[in-house]
Amino acid sequence: MPHLSPSFLLLISYICLGPLTWAAYGHLMRLGRNKMRLMRRPPDIVPNPPPSATIVIPAKDEGERIRICLESCLNQDYPNFDVLTIDDRSTDQTGAVMDDIAAKDPRLTVIHKTEPPPLGWTGKNHGLWTGQDRARGEWLVFVDSDVVLESDALSAAMSVVVRKQFDMLSLLPRVESHSIWESMLVPLAGTAASTMYLVALTNNNQLPKCAFANGQFLMISRRAYDAIGGHETVRDRFCEDIAIAKLLKAGGLRPRISWGNDFAAVRMYSSLGAIYRGWSRIYYAASAGSPWRALAAALFLIVCSLTAYPALAWGAWLTVHIDWQGPAWLIAGGFHLAMMTFCLMLAYRWSGNPRRNAFLFPIAGPMLLSILVIALKMCITKKVEWRGTAYSHKMAATLAAAQSVPGAESP
C-alpha cells in the first residue's frame, strides 16, 4: 500500500476533479439532452382550429441578412400566422429591405423606430414591447433577425405547446459557422452557458428556480405574456429571455426549452471580436450582474479541464524518472483527456459543427476562459456596450425581485 503522501493525495484529488468529473458530466449531458428533445417531425397533431400566431422580429443594421430571416418566417407552412418586424434605428438598408418584402406580402407589417429607447430600457426590449402592442396572435413568437427557420418550425412548435399545454417554448437552433473562430468557440461558449444555467432543468416542474430561455426563438402564449407584464417587466435586462422564463416558472406557469437543430439555424457572430463582446455580455447579463456563475465556470475550466495537459506531462516526467506514480498519472491524464474530448465532440455535433473541433480545446479553452474574465470585469464595472449603445448598467433591484414576483416592475 502506498503512503498517503502529499503527491499521492494530489493524484487522488486530480482523479476526482478531472477524469471522474468529466465522466459524470458526460452522463448528465445525455440526460439533459433527452429532457430537451421536444420537437418532432412530422408534428404529432395539427391543432384544429389552429391558434393564431404573430412572429415578432426586432432588427438593427442587419443589412441583407434580414431578408433571409423574413423570407424563412413568411415561408412557414402553418396556416394561421402573420409577421411583424421592427426596424430599430437602422442606418443601413435594413428598413428598405423590410419595406420591399412587405410591399409584396400583406402578412408582413413593418414598424420603423427612429428614437432611442426611454431611460431604463434596452433597445431590444423596447423594440419588442413596441412590436407586441401591434401583434394580433394568440401566440407571440419572438425571433432574432439572424435566425433562419425551416418551413415547418412554427407548425412543430405549435404542436408541442398545444399537445403538452405549455405556456412557452424556446428553441436552441443549429449554430451556423462561416469561420474557424465561430465553429470552434461559439458552440463551446454555448455549452458552457447550458451548464452554468442548468438549462435542461427548465423542463422540470419541481425546480421552480431553474429556468432558461433563448430569445433567438421564444414562443409564448399571449395570456402568459400579459400575466407577467411582458417586456416592460424585464425592460433593463440584456438577457430578457432568461428573465421571462424565470418569471413564468415562479408564477406557476410552464416554460420549456428544446433542441431545435432541425428547425432553425443562427449565425450569432461574424468576427472574433463580436464573439468576445457577445458572449461576455451574455455571461454577465444572464446572472443579472452576479459574478458567481462565471467565476465557477472559470474555475471549472482551470481545475477540471485544462489540468489534463500538465497531468500528462507530469506523468511522463515521473515515468522517465522511474517513479511508480508516473504510469498512474499517465493513465488518469489519458482517461481525462479522452472523456473530455468525447463530451466536447458531442457538444459540437449537437450544435451542428464538426466534431473534430474538440481537438482544438487547447486553443478554445483558454479563449473561453478569457471571455469569462471579461464577463467578471463587467460584473465589477457594470459597463456594457451592445449594438452600438453604451450602457452604464445597474439592473433594477425590483427586477431582481421580480424573479419571484410575477408582474413586479421597476420604478
matplotlib code that plots the C-alpha trace (Angstrom):
import matplotlib.pyplot as plt

x = [0.0, 1.4, 1.8, -0.8, 1.9, 1.1, 2.0, -0.5, -3.2, -2.6, -3.1, -6.4, -7.6, -6.8, -8.6, -11.7, -11.7, -10.5, -11.4, -14.3, -15.8, -15.9, -17.3, -20.2, -20.6, -20.9, -23.7, -25.5, -25.2, -27.0, -29.7, -30.2, -30.4, -33.1, -35.2, -34.9, -35.9, -39.5, -39.7, -40.8, -41.1, -43.8, -45.7, -47.8, -51.0, -52.1, -54.3, -57.8, -58.7, -55.1, -54.4, -53.2, -49.6, -47.6, -43.9, -42.1, -38.6, -36.5, -33.6, -30.9, -28.4, -28.9, -28.3, -29.4, -29.4, -32.8, -34.2, -33.2, -34.8, -38.0, -38.4, -37.9, -40.6, -43.1, -42.4, -43.9, -46.4, -48.5, -52.0, -52.7, -49.9, -48.6, -45.2, -44.3, -40.8, -39.3, -36.6, -34.8, -32.9, -31.0, -28.5, -28.2, -30.7, -32.4, -35.6, -35.7, -35.4, -38.3, -40.5, -39.6, -40.8, -43.9, -45.0, -45.1, -46.6, -49.5, -48.8, -45.7, -46.1, -43.1, -42.6, -39.8, -38.4, -36.4, -35.9, -33.7, -35.3, -36.6, -34.4, -34.2, -34.9, -32.6, -33.1, -34.2, -36.7, -38.3, -38.5, -40.2, -42.5, -43.4, -44.0, -46.1, -48.6, -49.4, -49.4, -52.7, -51.8, -52.9, -49.2, -46.2, -43.2, -40.1, -37.4, -34.0, -33.1, -30.1, -32.2, -33.4, -36.4, -37.2, -40.7, -42.3, -40.7, -43.9, -46.1, -43.9, -43.6, -47.4, -48.0, -45.7, -47.3, -50.9, -50.3, -48.4, -50.2, -47.0, -47.1, -43.7, -41.4, -37.9, -35.5, -31.8, -31.0, -28.2, -25.1, -24.2, -20.4, -18.5, -15.1, -12.9, -13.4, -17.1, -17.1, -14.6, -15.6, -19.4, -20.6, -18.1, -19.4, -23.0, -22.2, -20.7, -23.8, -26.1, -24.0, -23.8, -27.5, -28.7, -30.7, -32.2, -33.8, -36.1, -38.2, -38.6, -41.7, -40.3, -37.4, -39.1, -35.8, -34.3, -35.5, -33.8, -35.0, -33.3, -34.6, -33.4, -36.7, -39.1, -42.8, -45.1, -48.9, -50.4, -52.2, -48.9, -47.0, -49.6, -49.7, -46.1, -46.2, -44.3, -41.1, -41.9, -41.2, -37.7, -37.1, -33.5, -32.4, -29.8, -30.9, -34.6, -35.3, -34.0, -35.8, -39.1, -38.6, -37.9, -41.0, -43.2, -41.9, -42.1, -45.7, -46.6, -46.7, -44.9, -41.9, -40.0, -36.8, -36.0, -33.3, -34.2, -31.3, -33.5, -35.9, -33.8, -30.2, -28.4, -25.2, -24.6, -21.4, -19.3, -16.0, -13.7, -14.2, -18.0, -17.8, -15.8, -18.2, -21.3, -20.6, -19.0, -22.2, -24.4, -22.4, -22.7, -26.3, -27.7, -26.8, -28.1, -24.6, -23.7, -20.2, -20.6, -21.6, -18.9, -16.3, -17.4, -17.1, -13.6, -12.6, -14.0, -12.0, -8.8, -9.1, -11.3, -10.4, -7.0, -5.3, -5.4, -2.3, 0.0, -1.1, 0.0, 3.3, 3.9, 3.1, 5.6, 8.3, 7.7, 7.8, 11.1, 12.4, 11.1, 8.6, 5.7, 3.2, 4.2, 2.0, -0.9, -0.7, -0.5, -3.5, -5.5, -4.5, -5.2, -8.7, -9.3, -8.4, -10.4, -13.6, -13.3, -12.7, -15.7, -18.0, -16.8, -17.3, -20.9, -21.4, -20.0, -22.1, -25.3, -24.7, -24.3, -20.5, -17.6, -16.7, -13.0, -13.2, -13.0, -9.3, -8.8, -9.7, -6.1, -6.8, -10.5, -10.4, -8.1, -10.0, -13.3, -11.5, -10.6, -14.2, -15.3, -12.7, -14.2, -17.6, -16.3, -14.9, -18.3, -19.8, -17.5, -17.7, -21.3, -20.3, -21.6, -21.7, -24.2, -25.4, -23.6, -25.1, -23.0, -24.7, -23.5, -25.8, -27.1, -30.1, -33.0, -33.3, -37.0, -36.4, -34.3, -37.2, -39.4, -37.7, -40.1, -43.0, -44.8, -45.8, -43.3, -41.9, -39.1, -39.9]
y = [0.0, 3.4, 6.1, 8.8, 11.2, 14.7, 13.5, 10.6, 12.8, 15.2, 12.3, 11.2, 14.8, 15.1, 11.8, 13.1, 16.6, 15.7, 12.2, 11.4, 14.9, 14.7, 11.1, 12.4, 15.5, 13.3, 11.3, 14.5, 15.8, 12.9, 13.0, 16.7, 16.3, 13.7, 16.1, 18.7, 16.7, 18.0, 19.0, 16.3, 15.9, 15.4, 17.1, 14.8, 16.8, 19.7, 21.9, 22.4, 25.2, 26.4, 29.2, 32.4, 33.4, 36.5, 36.3, 39.4, 40.2, 43.1, 44.2, 46.9, 47.2, 43.7, 44.7, 42.0, 39.2, 40.4, 39.3, 35.7, 35.8, 37.4, 35.1, 32.0, 33.3, 34.1, 30.6, 28.8, 26.1, 26.9, 28.1, 31.0, 33.5, 36.9, 38.6, 41.9, 43.3, 46.3, 48.4, 49.9, 53.0, 51.1, 53.2, 50.7, 49.2, 47.1, 49.2, 49.3, 45.5, 45.2, 47.6, 45.8, 42.5, 44.0, 45.5, 42.0, 40.1, 41.6, 39.3, 41.4, 44.6, 46.9, 49.3, 51.9, 53.2, 56.4, 57.3, 55.7, 53.7, 55.5, 55.7, 52.3, 50.3, 48.3, 48.8, 45.3, 45.1, 48.4, 47.3, 44.0, 45.9, 48.2, 45.3, 43.2, 46.0, 45.6, 41.8, 40.1, 36.5, 34.3, 33.2, 35.6, 34.1, 36.3, 35.5, 37.2, 38.7, 36.4, 33.3, 31.3, 28.9, 25.7, 25.8, 23.5, 25.2, 27.0, 24.0, 21.7, 24.2, 24.9, 21.1, 20.8, 23.6, 22.6, 18.9, 19.4, 22.6, 24.6, 28.3, 29.0, 27.0, 28.2, 26.5, 26.1, 26.5, 24.9, 27.1, 28.3, 29.0, 30.7, 30.8, 28.6, 31.0, 30.7, 27.0, 26.4, 29.0, 29.7, 26.1, 25.8, 29.0, 27.8, 24.5, 26.5, 28.6, 25.5, 24.1, 27.3, 27.9, 24.3, 24.7, 21.2, 21.7, 24.3, 21.3, 20.1, 21.5, 20.5, 23.0, 26.5, 28.4, 26.7, 28.4, 29.3, 30.6, 31.5, 34.7, 33.6, 31.6, 32.2, 31.3, 32.4, 32.5, 36.0, 35.0, 34.1, 37.1, 39.5, 37.8, 38.5, 42.0, 41.3, 43.0, 46.0, 43.9, 43.0, 46.3, 46.7, 43.1, 42.2, 38.6, 39.3, 35.8, 34.1, 36.6, 35.9, 32.1, 32.7, 34.9, 32.3, 29.4, 31.5, 32.2, 28.5, 28.6, 26.0, 27.3, 24.7, 24.7, 22.3, 21.4, 23.0, 21.9, 20.6, 23.5, 26.7, 27.9, 31.0, 32.8, 34.6, 36.5, 37.1, 38.0, 37.1, 40.5, 40.1, 36.6, 38.1, 41.0, 39.0, 36.0, 38.1, 40.2, 37.1, 35.6, 38.9, 39.6, 36.1, 36.2, 39.7, 41.0, 38.4, 37.1, 33.7, 31.5, 33.0, 32.5, 28.9, 28.3, 29.8, 27.6, 24.5, 25.3, 25.7, 22.9, 20.3, 20.8, 22.4, 20.3, 17.3, 18.6, 19.2, 16.0, 14.0, 16.0, 15.3, 11.6, 11.4, 13.1, 10.8, 7.7, 8.8, 9.2, 5.7, 6.8, 4.4, 7.2, 8.1, 5.4, 6.3, 9.9, 8.9, 6.6, 9.2, 12.0, 9.9, 9.0, 12.6, 13.8, 11.0, 11.7, 15.5, 15.1, 12.8, 15.2, 18.1, 16.1, 15.5, 19.2, 20.3, 17.6, 18.7, 22.3, 21.3, 21.8, 19.4, 17.0, 17.4, 20.9, 19.1, 18.6, 22.3, 22.7, 23.6, 26.8, 27.2, 26.5, 29.4, 31.7, 30.8, 31.5, 35.0, 35.6, 34.7, 37.0, 39.9, 39.0, 39.1, 42.6, 43.6, 42.4, 44.8, 47.9, 47.4, 48.9, 47.2, 48.1, 46.4, 47.1, 50.4, 51.6, 52.1, 51.3, 52.0, 49.4, 48.5, 46.3, 47.5, 45.8, 45.4, 43.5, 41.0, 40.7, 40.1, 36.8, 35.5, 38.0, 37.9, 41.3, 43.3, 46.3, 48.7, 52.3]
z = [0.0, -0.9, 1.8, 1.9, 0.9, -0.5, -4.0, -3.7, -2.3, -5.2, -7.6, -5.9, -6.0, -9.7, -10.5, -8.7, -10.2, -13.7, -15.1, -12.8, -13.1, -16.9, -16.8, -14.6, -16.8, -20.0, -18.3, -17.3, -20.8, -22.3, -19.6, -20.2, -24.0, -23.6, -21.5, -24.2, -27.2, -27.6, -31.3, -33.7, -37.4, -38.5, -35.7, -33.5, -34.1, -36.2, -33.9, -35.3, -35.4, -35.5, -32.9, -34.4, -34.1, -34.7, -35.4, -34.0, -35.3, -34.0, -36.2, -36.2, -39.0, -40.3, -44.0, -46.4, -43.8, -42.6, -46.0, -45.4, -41.9, -43.1, -46.1, -43.9, -41.5, -44.2, -45.8, -42.8, -43.6, -40.6, -41.7, -39.3, -38.7, -39.6, -39.2, -37.6, -37.8, -36.0, -37.7, -34.7, -35.8, -38.6, -40.5, -43.4, -45.8, -43.2, -43.2, -47.0, -47.3, -44.8, -46.8, -50.1, -48.7, -47.0, -50.4, -51.8, -48.8, -46.8, -43.9, -43.0, -41.0, -40.6, -37.7, -38.1, -34.8, -35.1, -31.4, -28.8, -26.1, -23.0, -19.9, -18.2, -21.3, -23.5, -27.2, -28.0, -25.1, -26.1, -29.7, -28.7, -26.4, -29.2, -31.6, -29.3, -28.9, -32.6, -32.6, -33.1, -32.4, -29.6, -29.5, -29.8, -31.5, -30.8, -33.4, -33.7, -37.0, -37.5, -37.3, -40.3, -39.8, -41.6, -43.2, -40.5, -37.4, -36.4, -37.0, -35.0, -32.1, -32.0, -32.0, -28.9, -26.9, -27.7, -27.0, -23.8, -22.7, -22.3, -21.8, -23.5, -25.8, -26.6, -29.1, -29.3, -33.0, -35.0, -34.9, -38.4, -38.7, -41.5, -39.9, -37.7, -34.8, -35.0, -35.4, -32.6, -30.0, -30.3, -29.7, -26.7, -25.2, -25.7, -24.0, -21.1, -20.8, -20.8, -17.9, -16.0, -16.1, -15.8, -18.9, -19.0, -15.6, -17.1, -18.1, -14.5, -12.8, -9.4, -9.6, -9.8, -9.6, -12.6, -15.8, -19.1, -22.5, -25.7, -27.3, -30.8, -30.8, -28.0, -28.4, -25.6, -25.2, -25.1, -21.9, -20.2, -21.6, -20.3, -16.9, -16.2, -17.6, -20.8, -21.7, -19.6, -16.5, -17.8, -19.5, -18.4, -18.9, -21.6, -21.2, -21.1, -22.4, -19.2, -17.0, -18.8, -18.3, -14.6, -14.2, -15.8, -13.7, -10.5, -11.4, -11.7, -15.5, -17.7, -19.8, -21.8, -23.8, -26.6, -29.1, -32.4, -34.6, -37.3, -37.3, -37.0, -37.6, -36.4, -37.1, -33.9, -34.6, -37.7, -36.2, -33.3, -31.6, -31.8, -30.3, -27.3, -26.8, -27.3, -25.1, -22.3, -22.3, -22.1, -19.2, -17.4, -18.0, -17.7, -14.0, -13.6, -13.0, -10.3, -10.8, -9.1, -12.1, -14.3, -11.6, -11.1, -14.8, -14.9, -12.0, -13.8, -16.9, -14.9, -12.3, -14.1, -17.8, -18.6, -15.9, -18.3, -20.2, -17.3, -15.7, -18.8, -18.9, -15.2, -15.6, -18.5, -16.4, -13.4, -15.7, -17.2, -13.6, -12.7, -10.1, -9.5, -9.8, -13.3, -15.1, -12.7, -13.8, -17.4, -17.2, -15.3, -17.6, -20.7, -19.4, -18.5, -22.0, -23.6, -21.6, -22.1, -25.8, -26.1, -24.3, -26.4, -29.6, -28.6, -27.9, -31.3, -33.1, -31.3, -32.3, -36.0, -36.1, -36.8, -34.0, -34.8, -33.2, -29.9, -30.6, -30.7, -27.0, -26.0, -28.0, -27.5, -23.7, -22.8, -25.2, -23.4, -20.1, -21.3, -22.2, -18.7, -17.3, -19.4, -18.0, -14.5, -15.2, -16.4, -13.1, -11.3, -13.6, -14.8, -18.1, -21.3, -24.9, -27.2, -30.7, -30.7, -27.5, -24.3, -21.0, -17.5, -16.3, -12.9, -13.1, -11.0, -7.7, -8.1, -11.3, -9.4, -7.0, -10.0, -10.5, -7.8, -8.0, -11.4, -12.7, -10.5, -12.2, -11.5, -10.6]

ax = plt.figure().add_subplot(projection="3d")
ax.plot(x, y, z, "-o")
ax.set_aspect("equal")
plt.show()
